[in-house]
């Protein structure tokens, strides 16, 4: 009989301790269902969709010396070089794998350039894999499709990024990215929630370094404007910029319309028009 609490093997007949210091090979965690067991098991690095082979393959490292410290002979160096070369070729076996490897690498660069969280990159990688399975990439630019996947992922996860920002970071044409985005949404039959001005207002407040009070006022203005349907048919960035401008005036943290326009990537005329609409419809009085 094994007594795991005492770490011993004991004879049931006479109580003689057969073995001491028994090693318990069971995990130290407990799981109450299959889902918890699958999440808590540790058998290597976690799977990730941001790598074309999901991180399952291995890499032969380049070493100048053996484990004992002795240097490699020229013949051993040549063998190691051949093994590394064929190992790289085996990892990418066909054109689909090569396409996926290039696309995921481009998405990683674009995500890093936009300072996006890791979940955005993971979601974009899943979207691109679905597009490959449906053969939607054939005949289309990898760069445009990867940028469109990043934009779709931002929309789905509620991260405020505009097409202009993605186009500027990827050095691509905004119209081409938008065309690829609409094509993927239609063909993948994916629901993409509309952009909300609340996310943009919070982001503009952080960039302008205004107080939390001003940010809260801007969000409240947008909430009331949404209830009065003032946001319908208007760009979320423009009305968020106007609400931020009103909030800075009310809290005496004035920012010029030009400063806010540069942060929001909209024109000063747009901010001025939305600003006047908010003042007239919400009956807001601002100090001169």
N, C-alpha and C positions, 0 to 999 in steps of 0.2 A: 504494500500500500504506500502511496506517495503522499506525504504530508507537505503540501506546498508552503504552508505558513511557517513550518519549522525548517523547511529546506532539507528534508531527510526522506530516505526510503526505509520504511519500518515493516517488519514481518508481522502479518496479522495474527499468526498463531501464538508466537511467544513474545512479541514486542521488541525483538532484537533489531537494532539499528544497523541496516545493511550498508548504507552509504550515507555519508555526511556531505554537507555543502553541495546540495543538489542545485543545479543551474536551472532556473525556470525560463523556458524558452518562449513562454507566452508573452504577448504585448502587455505593456504597463497600463494601456488605456482600455476602457470598456466601450462596447458598442451595443445598442439595443435594437438595431435593425440593419438591413443590408446597406442602406444608403450611408449611415454613419460608419459602418465598417469599411466601405469603399473610400470614404473621404479621409479616414484616419490612418489607413494603411500606409506604410512607408517602404516602398520598394524602388527607390530611385527618384530622380528629378520629376517634378510634376509635368503633365502634358501641357503643351501650349500650341495654339493654332498660329502663332506668329512665325513659326519655323515650318518649312515645307514638309519635313518628315515628323513634325510634332515633337521634336526633341528626343526621338526614340533611338536614333542611330548614334554610333560612337565616332570619335575622331582619333586617328593615330597621331600622337604628338611627335614632334621632332626633338630628338635627344642626341647630344654629342657624346654622351658617355653611357656606359651600362649602369646597372643598379649598383654594382660594387665599386664604381668610380673609374673603371678602366675605359679608355677611349675606344671608340668604334674603329674598326678597320675600314679601308676604302671600299672593300666588297660589301661589308655590312651597311655602310652608308648608302651605297647604290641600291641594295635590297630594300632598305627603309624608304628611300625615295620612291621606288616603284610601288611599294605597298601604299604609301600615302596617295600617290597619283591614282591608282586603281580604286582606292577607297573613296576618293572624291567623285570619280566617275560612276561608281556603283550607287552612291547616294542620290544622284540625279540620273535616272535611268532613261526617261523619254522626254518628249517635247513638253508635255503637260507639267512634268516635274520641274523642268527648266523654267517654264513660264511662271509657275507658282513661286519658285525660289527668287526669281528676279522681282516679281511683284511684291512679295512680302518684304524683301529688302528695301524697295522703294517706299513702301508704306511705313516701315520703321523710321526711315530718314525723315519723311514728311511729318510723322507724328512727333518725332523729337524736335523738329523745327518749329512746330506749333505749340510745343509744351503740353501735349495732351496726356491724360492719365493712361495707365496701362489697359484699363478695360475698354477704352475706345479702340486701341489697336487690336485687341482680341476680337471685338465685335466686327471690326472692319475686315479682319482676316477670315472670319466665318462667312461674311457676305461675299467676299471674293471667291472663296472655295465653292459656295453655292453657284456663283456665276460660272465658274469653270465646269462644274458638273452639268449645268444646263447648256454648255457650249455657247455662252454669250460673249466670250472674249474674242472669238475668231473674227479677224478682220478689223479689230478695234485697237486703239493705242493702249498699251499697258499703263502708261503714265496717267492718261485721262481716266481710265477705269479705276485705278488705285485711288486717285484723288476723289473720284465720285464715291467710292466705298468709304473713305474717311469722312466725307461730308455726311453720308447717310448714317454712319455710325454716330456722329456728333448729334444729329437730329434725333435719333432713337434714344440716346442716352441723356439728352437734355443738356448738352454742352454747347454754349453759345460760340459758334464759329460761322462766319459768313463765307459765301463763295469767293468773295473778293480776297479774303485773307488766305484761303486755301490756294487760290490761283497765284497770289503774290509769293507764297512760300514755295510753291512747286514750279514757278516760272512757266505756267501754262495759261492757255486762253480760258477765260471765265465761261464763255459760251460753249466751248468744247466740253468742259467739265459738267456744266449744267445739262447738256444734251446727253452725255453718258449717264448722268444721275437719273434723269427722267426715264431713260431706256431701261435701266436696271430696276427701278421701282415698278415699272409696268410689267416687265418680264418675270421678275421674282415674286410679284404679287405681295409685296411687303408693305405693311402699314407704317407710314412715317408721320409722326405727330407734327403739327405745324409749329413753327418757331414762336416762342412767346417773348414778349417784351420784358418780362420780369428777369429772365436770365441775362439779357443784354444790359439792363439797368444796373444789376449787381456788378457786372463786369466793368462797365463804364465808371462806376463809383470807385472801384479798386484802382483803376488806371489813373483816375483824376485825384486820388488820395483825399477824398472828402470824408467827412465824419459819418459814423453810423446813423446819426439822427437824420442827416440829409438823405442817406440811402433809404431809410425807412419811409421818409416822406415821399420820395420818388416812387417807391413800390406801392404806397397807399394811393397815390395819384393814378398810377396805372391800373390798380384794382378798381377804382371808381370809374375810370374811363372805360374799362372793359365792361363793367355793368351797364354803362350807358351806351355801349356799342360804338364808342368813338374809335376803337382800334380796328374795326372791320374795314378791310380794303386798304389798309395803310401798312407800310413797312414797319416791322417791329423795331428795327434799329432807329428809325427816325423818331417815332413816338417815344421810345425809351430815352433817346438823347434829349428830347424836349422836356420830358418829365424830370430828368436829371438837372437840366438847366433851371427849371422852375424851383426845384428843391434847393439848389445852391443859392438862388436869389432869396428864398424865404428864410434860410438859415444864415444869411449874410456871409456865405462862403463863395462869393461870386467867382464864376469861371466864365470867360468870354465864349461866345458862340463859336468862334473859330477854334478854340481849344477843344471844346466838346465835339465839334465837327471832325477834327483830325483824329480824335480817339474813336469816334463812332463810324468813321469812314463814310460820312454823308455830307451833303452840302449845307452851308449856312442858311440858304433859302428854305430848305426842308425843315430845319430846326425852327426857324422863325415862323413858318406857316403852322406847324404843329403846336408851337408855343402859344400862338394867338388862339387857336382852336381850344386848347385846354383852358386858357384864361376865360374865354367867353362862355364855354359850355359848363364849366365847373364853378364859375363865379369866384375865381381866386383873385384876391387883391395882393399885389406885390408892391413893395416899397420902391419908390423912384430913386 
